[in-house]
Amino acid sequence: MLKKKSFAIFGANRLGVAIAQALDGKNQSVKVFDTNEEKLNLFVSEFETVDAIITDTTNKLALEKNGIAQFDYVIVCYGSNVQANILTVLNLIDLKVKNIIVNARDHNHMRILRALGIEKNNIVIPDEVAGKLIITKSLFDIESQIQSTDGDYSFTNITVNSADIIGKTIKQVGLTSGKEFNIVQIQRNKKIISPNDKTELKKNDILRIFARNTSIKDLITKLQDNNEKNEE
């Protein structure tokens, strides 16, 4: 089971909503910060457990009063207002926040964030990420959802529904981890399972797989019936 962590999301926008949805689905602790009360109320109305905090993140004292340094991760989602983005990041650095993830507008914005000390892997340019995912899906004819891709490998979720697979162990169906792919975890209903060769696969198990792009299509064919392909 995933360890519950605390996340502060700065920005009640589309990126913030997407991240909150993913974290809420994993039963994580999420609080969203924004200056716009109307947007915040609309934002949190989609969730039962996500909290809204009306705060100007460019105000260091306000962040300190909200105990921002106690969060496991702080994710800065707004990228269009570069000045507010950078001031917020400076505040987080001053307050010694350990794990900062930042949405950058473009590569010049990224260069500034890197100069401030933000690690490259903690900076995301959403349009660039989306472009890579689309290209990967198109080039390799991948029918499942791709969460992330880096070079020759990608993370993807595949739902088990093939009668030839259901009720058999990972080893029995030839899905033992190797150079081509690795089953990282299995989501069964609302539970997360760390798999091994003896793990028995059930109908509608969602396999989170790290695989070579050229192998993903074959994995989908193996795990799913041709006439009933589910995506998660």
Backbone bond lengths (Angstrom), bond angles and torsions (degrees), N, CA, C in turn:
res aa  C-N    CA-C-N  psi(-1)  N-CA   C-N-CA  omega(-1)  CA-C   N-CA-C  phi
1 M - - - 1.463 - - 1.527 109.58 -
2 L 1.332 115.27 140.09 1.461 119.77 179.48 1.523 111.09 -66.96
3 K 1.339 115.46 137.75 1.453 120.28 175.89 1.528 109.11 -71.67
4 K 1.326 116.57 133.82 1.462 120.36 -178.79 1.519 109.52 -73.76
5 K 1.331 115.96 129.05 1.456 122.26 179.62 1.526 109.36 -125.34
6 S 1.322 115.21 163.97 1.466 120.30 -179.27 1.524 110.07 -105.60
7 F 1.337 115.36 134.02 1.462 122.25 -177.82 1.524 110.47 -126.73
8 A 1.326 116.30 132.59 1.461 122.21 171.55 1.518 107.24 -107.82
9 I 1.329 116.17 122.18 1.462 121.58 178.81 1.524 108.60 -107.37
10 F 1.315 116.77 122.36 1.462 121.77 179.05 1.523 108.82 -98.89
11 G 1.345 116.20 110.66 1.456 120.23 177.74 1.514 112.75 119.52
12 A 1.334 116.62 110.72 1.468 121.59 177.29 1.525 108.44 -89.14
13 N 1.335 116.17 69.28 1.461 122.16 -178.77 1.524 109.69 -127.22
14 R 1.326 117.33 -173.14 1.469 120.58 -175.85 1.522 112.50 -61.83
15 L 1.333 116.21 -40.59 1.456 119.15 178.06 1.522 110.31 -65.02
16 G 1.342 116.56 -43.04 1.452 120.64 178.49 1.516 112.07 -60.79
17 V 1.339 117.00 -41.53 1.461 121.43 178.50 1.529 110.76 -62.18
18 A 1.330 116.34 -45.96 1.468 120.68 -178.87 1.526 111.20 -60.33
19 I 1.334 116.24 -42.77 1.460 120.07 -179.68 1.526 110.61 -68.58
20 A 1.339 116.44 -42.60 1.468 120.52 179.12 1.517 111.03 -61.57
21 Q 1.329 117.44 -40.82 1.464 121.36 178.81 1.520 110.99 -61.33
22 A 1.329 116.08 -44.38 1.463 119.97 -179.52 1.523 111.23 -64.90
23 L 1.334 117.02 -43.51 1.458 121.06 -178.90 1.524 111.68 -70.05
24 D 1.330 116.17 -40.41 1.458 120.10 178.97 1.523 110.51 -63.24
25 G 1.331 116.33 -36.28 1.458 120.41 177.50 1.514 113.21 -66.04
26 K 1.332 116.05 -20.89 1.466 121.55 177.44 1.527 111.97 -99.82
27 N 1.346 115.85 13.57 1.474 122.21 177.56 1.523 113.12 58.90
28 Q 1.328 116.14 38.63 1.457 120.90 177.33 1.535 109.82 -93.04
29 S 1.345 115.47 161.75 1.461 121.26 179.55 1.524 108.97 -87.47
30 V 1.355 116.57 120.25 1.463 120.85 -172.75 1.523 110.95 -128.86
31 K 1.341 115.92 132.39 1.462 121.95 171.49 1.525 108.07 -128.56
32 V 1.336 115.37 136.02 1.460 120.84 -178.46 1.521 109.73 -110.24
33 F 1.329 116.42 131.09 1.459 123.08 -178.20 1.525 110.03 -111.63
34 D 1.329 116.61 132.79 1.457 120.96 175.59 1.531 107.95 -162.75
35 T 1.333 116.65 158.82 1.470 119.93 178.42 1.522 112.05 -86.39
36 N 1.329 117.01 -18.06 1.461 122.16 -175.08 1.536 110.18 -92.22
37 E 1.333 116.39 105.22 1.461 120.69 -176.73 1.526 111.92 -63.10
38 E 1.322 117.17 -39.21 1.470 120.76 -178.95 1.523 111.10 -63.04
39 K 1.335 116.28 -45.53 1.466 120.38 178.17 1.516 111.30 -63.57
40 L 1.332 116.18 -40.31 1.464 120.07 179.60 1.523 111.68 -62.96
41 N 1.322 116.45 -45.09 1.463 120.08 -179.32 1.523 111.02 -62.77
42 L 1.330 116.10 -39.69 1.454 120.56 177.36 1.524 110.20 -66.55
43 F 1.303 115.45 -38.58 1.465 122.62 -179.37 1.524 110.77 -61.06
44 V 1.317 116.71 -56.44 1.468 120.70 -173.18 1.525 112.70 -75.14
45 S 1.340 117.85 -12.08 1.464 119.81 178.60 1.525 111.77 -64.48
46 E 1.338 116.22 -18.55 1.463 121.01 179.10 1.524 112.33 -80.01
47 F 1.330 116.74 -12.63 1.461 120.53 -172.97 1.532 111.17 -125.21
48 E 1.331 114.91 157.90 1.460 120.14 176.26 1.523 111.69 -97.92
49 T 1.326 116.90 -26.68 1.469 119.71 -171.72 1.518 114.21 -117.29
50 V 1.339 119.11 -2.82 1.461 121.40 -179.62 1.527 109.33 -85.63
51 D 1.334 115.96 129.91 1.467 121.36 -178.74 1.530 111.18 -97.26
52 A 1.335 115.47 149.97 1.467 121.60 178.89 1.518 109.99 -112.28
53 I 1.330 116.26 134.30 1.458 122.38 178.96 1.530 108.86 -125.78
54 I 1.338 116.79 117.02 1.466 120.45 177.95 1.530 107.90 -81.03
55 T 1.317 115.63 107.03 1.472 120.27 -175.03 1.518 110.48 -152.57
56 D 1.308 115.65 142.15 1.460 122.28 172.25 1.526 107.26 -88.85
57 T 1.313 116.66 107.59 1.467 120.30 -174.79 1.521 113.14 -71.79
58 T 1.341 117.40 -10.52 1.468 118.91 174.73 1.529 111.29 -81.71
59 N 1.331 116.25 -4.17 1.470 122.53 177.36 1.527 108.44 -97.94
60 K 1.323 115.81 106.42 1.458 119.92 -175.01 1.527 112.43 -62.97
61 L 1.317 117.73 -38.47 1.464 121.39 -179.97 1.532 110.51 -62.70
62 A 1.344 116.45 -39.52 1.466 120.35 179.28 1.526 110.67 -63.85
63 L 1.311 116.62 -40.33 1.458 120.11 178.28 1.520 111.12 -65.97
64 E 1.318 115.06 -41.35 1.468 119.64 179.42 1.523 111.05 -62.38
65 K 1.337 117.14 -41.68 1.465 121.06 179.64 1.525 111.83 -64.39
66 N 1.318 116.44 -27.68 1.461 120.90 178.76 1.531 112.57 -88.85
67 G 1.331 116.14 9.35 1.466 120.28 175.55 1.511 114.11 61.74
68 I 1.322 116.26 40.26 1.458 120.11 -172.93 1.526 112.63 -62.88
69 A 1.315 117.62 -29.56 1.470 120.73 -178.80 1.519 112.31 -69.22
70 Q 1.342 117.71 -12.94 1.464 121.41 -178.12 1.526 112.39 -85.53
71 F 1.337 117.39 -12.09 1.463 119.89 -179.82 1.532 110.67 -74.11
72 D 1.318 115.73 146.20 1.464 119.61 177.14 1.524 110.83 -69.12
73 Y 1.344 116.12 -38.22 1.466 120.54 179.09 1.526 109.38 -140.47
74 V 1.333 115.56 142.42 1.459 121.66 171.87 1.527 106.86 -121.18
75 I 1.338 115.92 125.63 1.462 120.96 -176.70 1.524 109.19 -116.44
76 V 1.321 116.06 115.62 1.464 121.94 -179.38 1.528 107.78 -91.53
77 C 1.342 116.36 107.58 1.469 120.70 -171.21 1.517 114.95 -92.39
78 Y 1.331 117.75 -24.04 1.465 116.68 -178.66 1.523 110.94 -82.54
79 G 1.339 115.12 131.50 1.457 119.87 -178.12 1.512 113.32 -122.87
80 S 1.346 117.88 -19.40 1.464 119.85 -176.72 1.526 112.20 -69.38
81 N 1.337 117.10 -35.76 1.461 121.51 176.78 1.523 107.97 -91.39
82 V 1.327 115.16 88.01 1.470 120.40 -173.62 1.521 111.53 -63.45
83 Q 1.320 117.35 -38.25 1.459 119.83 -179.02 1.525 111.51 -62.47
84 A 1.327 116.87 -47.10 1.462 120.39 178.74 1.524 110.79 -64.51
85 N 1.326 115.43 -38.18 1.463 120.81 178.67 1.523 110.99 -59.62
86 I 1.335 116.22 -48.75 1.466 120.88 -176.63 1.531 111.11 -69.24
87 L 1.340 117.57 -41.97 1.464 120.44 177.67 1.529 110.97 -60.57
88 T 1.322 115.77 -40.16 1.461 120.52 178.17 1.522 110.89 -63.31
89 V 1.320 116.14 -45.56 1.470 120.31 179.50 1.526 110.67 -62.00
90 L 1.332 117.50 -42.04 1.463 120.89 177.52 1.531 110.97 -59.59
91 N 1.335 116.16 -40.83 1.463 120.23 178.01 1.527 111.09 -62.64
92 L 1.313 115.92 -42.74 1.463 120.39 -179.43 1.528 111.13 -64.53
93 I 1.327 115.44 -38.79 1.472 119.62 177.38 1.528 110.21 -65.83
94 D 1.337 116.98 -44.64 1.463 121.23 178.97 1.533 111.62 -60.43
95 L 1.344 115.83 -35.59 1.469 121.07 -178.47 1.529 112.19 -86.41
96 K 1.347 115.46 5.58 1.473 122.46 173.97 1.532 112.60 61.86
97 V 1.323 115.55 38.67 1.465 119.77 172.83 1.534 107.95 -69.55
98 K 1.319 116.58 130.57 1.466 120.42 -171.27 1.526 113.30 -78.81
99 N 1.322 117.62 -46.77 1.466 120.70 -173.53 1.530 110.03 -115.88
100 I 1.331 115.72 103.27 1.462 121.94 -178.34 1.522 108.81 -115.22
101 I 1.336 115.97 125.84 1.464 121.66 175.94 1.528 107.06 -117.58
102 V 1.335 116.93 131.14 1.471 120.30 -171.04 1.524 111.86 -127.43
103 N 1.331 115.26 135.66 1.457 122.57 171.50 1.530 108.38 -82.91
104 A 1.323 116.59 120.52 1.466 120.95 178.32 1.520 110.08 -104.69
105 R 1.320 116.55 144.20 1.476 121.00 -179.07 1.516 111.17 -72.56
106 D 1.356 116.08 -41.27 1.460 120.35 -177.88 1.530 108.48 -158.25
107 H 1.328 116.47 -172.74 1.463 120.17 -176.12 1.528 112.43 -70.50
108 N 1.320 118.88 -31.63 1.462 120.16 175.47 1.527 110.80 -64.36
109 H 1.321 115.50 -41.45 1.467 120.59 175.46 1.528 109.60 -61.30
110 M 1.331 115.84 -42.06 1.461 119.91 178.35 1.530 111.42 -60.27
111 R 1.321 116.82 -40.22 1.465 120.60 -179.90 1.529 111.05 -60.95
112 I 1.322 116.37 -39.51 1.465 120.36 178.63 1.536 110.09 -65.01
113 L 1.335 115.51 -44.94 1.464 119.84 179.95 1.526 111.17 -63.36
114 R 1.321 116.23 -38.59 1.471 119.95 177.51 1.528 109.99 -64.01
115 A 1.334 117.11 -39.52 1.469 121.31 179.22 1.530 111.15 -64.89
116 L 1.331 116.62 -28.30 1.466 120.67 177.63 1.515 112.30 -77.83
117 G 1.332 115.99 -11.90 1.463 119.41 177.88 1.513 115.35 109.14
118 I 1.347 117.86 5.34 1.462 120.37 178.01 1.529 108.91 -77.31
119 E 1.331 116.81 130.84 1.455 121.09 -179.57 1.532 110.36 -65.25
120 K 1.327 115.72 145.10 1.461 121.13 -178.37 1.528 111.94 -57.17
121 N 1.333 116.81 -39.53 1.461 120.85 -178.58 1.527 112.68 -68.86
122 N 1.332 117.20 -13.01 1.465 121.56 179.59 1.521 112.35 -100.63
123 I 1.323 116.51 10.14 1.470 121.36 177.87 1.527 108.43 -115.27
124 V 1.327 115.58 130.54 1.467 120.62 -176.51 1.520 110.43 -124.47
125 I 1.332 116.03 131.54 1.463 121.70 170.99 1.531 105.94 -107.83
126 P 1.334 118.64 99.69 1.473 121.94 -171.69 1.519 115.16 -52.84
127 D 1.344 118.10 -43.82 1.461 119.99 -178.32 1.525 111.06 -62.87
128 E 1.324 115.98 -36.82 1.460 120.44 -179.74 1.525 110.43 -68.86
129 V 1.325 115.66 -41.72 1.471 120.54 178.37 1.522 110.44 -62.47
130 A 1.346 116.15 -46.70 1.463 120.55 179.98 1.529 110.98 -60.58
131 G 1.313 116.08 -39.34 1.461 120.12 178.85 1.514 112.25 -62.51
132 K 1.320 117.16 -43.10 1.470 121.28 179.25 1.521 111.11 -63.13
133 L 1.342 116.60 -40.78 1.462 120.35 -179.64 1.523 111.10 -64.60
134 I 1.335 115.96 -43.22 1.469 120.42 -179.70 1.529 110.54 -63.62
135 I 1.325 116.32 -44.11 1.463 120.21 -179.71 1.519 111.00 -63.24
136 T 1.342 117.19 -43.68 1.464 121.26 -179.84 1.519 111.06 -61.68
137 K 1.339 117.14 -45.90 1.466 121.07 179.73 1.527 110.88 -61.67
138 S 1.324 116.49 -39.58 1.461 120.78 -177.03 1.524 111.86 -72.36
139 L 1.326 116.78 -46.43 1.462 120.76 -176.34 1.525 112.65 -64.81
140 F 1.341 116.25 -36.90 1.463 119.68 -175.02 1.525 113.17 -106.52
141 D 1.343 116.92 10.76 1.470 121.94 177.68 1.528 111.75 50.77
142 I 1.328 116.16 47.10 1.462 121.40 -177.92 1.525 109.13 -87.04
143 E 1.337 116.34 125.57 1.461 120.86 -176.39 1.521 113.04 -94.50
144 S 1.325 118.07 -15.38 1.462 120.26 179.04 1.527 109.86 -88.81
145 Q 1.341 115.04 169.97 1.463 119.89 179.94 1.520 110.22 -76.54
146 I 1.321 116.66 133.40 1.466 122.01 176.35 1.520 108.33 -101.67
147 Q 1.356 116.40 122.58 1.459 119.75 -179.98 1.531 112.28 -84.40
148 S 1.321 115.62 -39.09 1.463 119.64 -179.80 1.517 108.47 -157.85
149 T 1.328 115.79 156.06 1.458 120.07 179.63 1.519 109.38 -145.30
150 D 1.318 115.43 144.77 1.463 120.41 -179.93 1.524 107.70 -148.44
151 G 1.309 116.29 99.09 1.454 119.44 -179.95 1.521 112.02 72.88
152 D 1.326 116.10 -121.49 1.462 121.59 -174.61 1.519 113.56 -88.43
153 Y 1.348 118.51 -8.50 1.460 121.88 -174.96 1.525 111.66 -120.80
154 S 1.339 115.75 152.82 1.460 121.27 178.37 1.519 110.62 -141.69
155 F 1.344 115.67 156.94 1.459 122.30 169.20 1.519 108.00 -94.36
156 T 1.332 116.81 131.77 1.456 120.65 178.13 1.517 110.11 -144.45
157 N 1.328 116.66 155.59 1.462 122.76 174.31 1.524 109.16 -108.04
158 I 1.333 116.70 131.98 1.459 121.06 177.53 1.529 108.05 -129.81
159 T 1.331 116.64 130.07 1.452 121.77 -179.16 1.526 110.41 -91.54
160 V 1.327 116.40 132.09 1.461 122.23 -179.29 1.526 109.88 -80.04
161 N 1.342 116.85 123.56 1.464 119.63 172.24 1.526 113.10 -147.66
162 S 1.339 117.02 7.94 1.453 120.83 178.75 1.532 110.59 -78.77
163 A 1.328 116.24 129.32 1.463 121.26 179.64 1.527 111.65 -62.44
164 D 1.339 117.23 -25.67 1.466 120.95 179.82 1.524 112.41 -73.71
165 I 1.321 116.73 -15.38 1.467 121.93 -175.39 1.529 112.03 -105.44
166 I 1.327 116.71 -38.53 1.467 122.42 -173.88 1.527 111.26 -58.71
167 G 1.343 115.28 130.59 1.465 121.49 178.12 1.512 114.47 89.07
168 K 1.334 117.16 -3.67 1.465 120.87 178.86 1.526 110.29 -105.80
169 T 1.329 116.15 158.80 1.458 120.13 -179.87 1.526 110.20 -82.09
170 I 1.323 114.83 163.18 1.459 120.84 178.47 1.527 111.07 -56.84
171 K 1.328 116.55 -40.50 1.471 120.47 179.94 1.520 111.10 -67.53
172 Q 1.339 116.66 -41.71 1.458 120.76 -177.67 1.528 112.86 -61.32
173 V 1.314 116.55 -33.70 1.470 119.65 -177.79 1.525 112.82 -96.08
174 G 1.327 116.70 7.59 1.457 120.82 174.94 1.508 115.19 73.56
175 L 1.349 115.53 35.50 1.463 119.62 -179.93 1.530 112.16 -110.71
176 T 1.316 116.35 23.36 1.464 120.65 176.51 1.529 109.94 -62.05
177 S 1.316 116.20 138.42 1.470 121.27 -176.90 1.521 111.71 -59.55
178 G 1.331 115.07 142.06 1.461 120.62 178.36 1.514 110.06 -157.14
179 K 1.311 116.81 -156.71 1.459 121.23 -177.85 1.529 112.50 -70.90
180 E 1.335 117.01 -27.04 1.459 120.58 -175.66 1.526 113.10 -82.87
181 F 1.333 117.37 -33.55 1.459 120.19 -177.37 1.519 111.10 -161.50
182 N 1.332 114.68 162.29 1.457 121.89 177.49 1.522 108.32 -146.46
183 I 1.346 117.17 123.67 1.458 120.97 175.77 1.524 107.28 -79.17
184 V 1.317 116.79 108.32 1.464 121.80 -173.80 1.524 111.18 -77.06
185 Q 1.339 116.41 -44.76 1.462 120.16 179.78 1.517 109.67 -158.90
186 I 1.334 114.70 164.37 1.461 121.40 177.41 1.524 108.05 -124.11
187 Q 1.324 116.22 130.00 1.460 120.70 173.14 1.526 107.90 -99.98
188 R 1.322 115.51 117.80 1.467 121.68 -179.98 1.510 107.96 -120.30
189 N 1.334 116.19 109.13 1.456 121.24 -169.67 1.521 107.72 58.91
190 K 1.319 119.22 -116.51 1.460 121.37 179.29 1.531 111.77 -108.45
191 K 1.336 116.32 9.20 1.459 120.57 -178.89 1.523 110.81 -99.49
192 I 1.334 115.39 146.76 1.458 121.69 175.89 1.525 108.44 -107.26
193 I 1.327 116.01 126.91 1.459 122.05 -177.48 1.526 109.60 -114.90
194 S 1.335 116.37 134.43 1.462 121.24 172.34 1.529 107.39 -89.93
195 P 1.316 118.83 110.21 1.464 121.13 -170.33 1.525 114.51 -80.71
196 N 1.325 115.59 157.67 1.456 123.21 168.37 1.523 107.76 -140.30
197 D 1.316 117.33 -178.17 1.464 120.43 -175.02 1.526 113.14 -61.49
198 K 1.338 117.53 -24.37 1.467 121.08 -177.46 1.530 113.19 -91.22
199 T 1.332 116.78 -2.58 1.465 120.16 -179.67 1.526 110.51 -66.89
200 E 1.328 116.00 127.75 1.460 121.35 179.72 1.529 109.60 -88.31
201 L 1.314 116.15 133.25 1.462 120.99 -178.17 1.526 110.63 -86.32
202 K 1.332 115.49 136.83 1.461 122.33 -179.23 1.524 110.06 -114.24
203 K 1.327 116.48 157.92 1.458 120.73 177.34 1.525 110.11 -61.34
204 N 1.302 116.30 135.28 1.462 125.32 -179.69 1.524 114.31 72.19
205 D 1.344 117.69 11.60 1.462 119.48 168.29 1.529 108.05 -60.95
206 I 1.325 116.43 138.03 1.465 120.55 175.99 1.527 107.85 -104.73
207 L 1.318 116.16 113.72 1.463 121.55 -178.85 1.516 109.62 -93.05
208 R 1.322 115.67 123.18 1.471 120.37 173.85 1.518 106.19 -93.75
209 I 1.318 116.01 115.42 1.461 121.07 -170.08 1.527 110.79 -122.82
210 F 1.337 115.10 135.86 1.465 121.95 170.63 1.515 105.93 -101.89
211 A 1.329 116.93 112.73 1.459 119.53 -170.29 1.517 112.40 -139.86
212 R 1.330 114.37 155.66 1.455 119.69 171.77 1.531 107.57 -65.24
213 N 1.327 117.19 137.28 1.459 121.08 -175.67 1.528 112.78 -54.97
214 T 1.323 116.54 -34.76 1.456 120.67 -178.87 1.524 112.71 -72.72
215 S 1.340 117.85 -11.57 1.464 121.44 -178.16 1.525 113.30 -99.38
216 I 1.337 117.32 -16.29 1.466 120.60 -171.57 1.525 112.10 -63.26
217 K 1.321 118.19 -41.71 1.461 120.65 -178.91 1.529 110.61 -61.66
218 D 1.338 117.49 -41.18 1.467 120.97 178.78 1.527 111.06 -65.82
219 L 1.327 117.37 -36.25 1.462 120.89 178.25 1.531 110.83 -65.27
220 I 1.332 116.18 -40.69 1.464 120.19 178.26 1.525 110.07 -62.23
221 T 1.332 116.48 -44.53 1.467 121.27 179.48 1.528 110.98 -60.90
222 K 1.321 116.44 -38.20 1.464 121.53 -178.27 1.521 112.22 -71.97
223 L 1.331 117.23 -37.13 1.464 121.60 -172.11 1.519 114.11 -92.47
224 Q 1.336 116.67 -18.22 1.458 118.80 -173.67 1.518 111.86 -125.98
225 D 1.354 115.93 144.67 1.452 121.06 172.85 1.522 108.99 -65.71
226 N 1.322 116.79 143.43 1.462 121.19 -177.84 1.522 112.30 -60.44
227 N 1.335 117.09 -33.51 1.458 120.03 -175.58 1.521 112.97 -98.81
228 E 1.345 116.63 8.77 1.474 119.15 -179.45 1.512 108.81 -148.79
229 K 1.316 116.75 74.52 1.464 121.37 -177.81 1.507 109.63 -98.10
230 N 1.329 115.18 113.53 1.460 120.68 179.27 1.507 108.88 -98.27
231 E 1.297 116.50 145.40 1.463 121.74 175.78 1.500 108.98 -122.01
232 E 1.361 116.11 144.44 1.463 121.07 178.75 1.508 108.27 -129.50
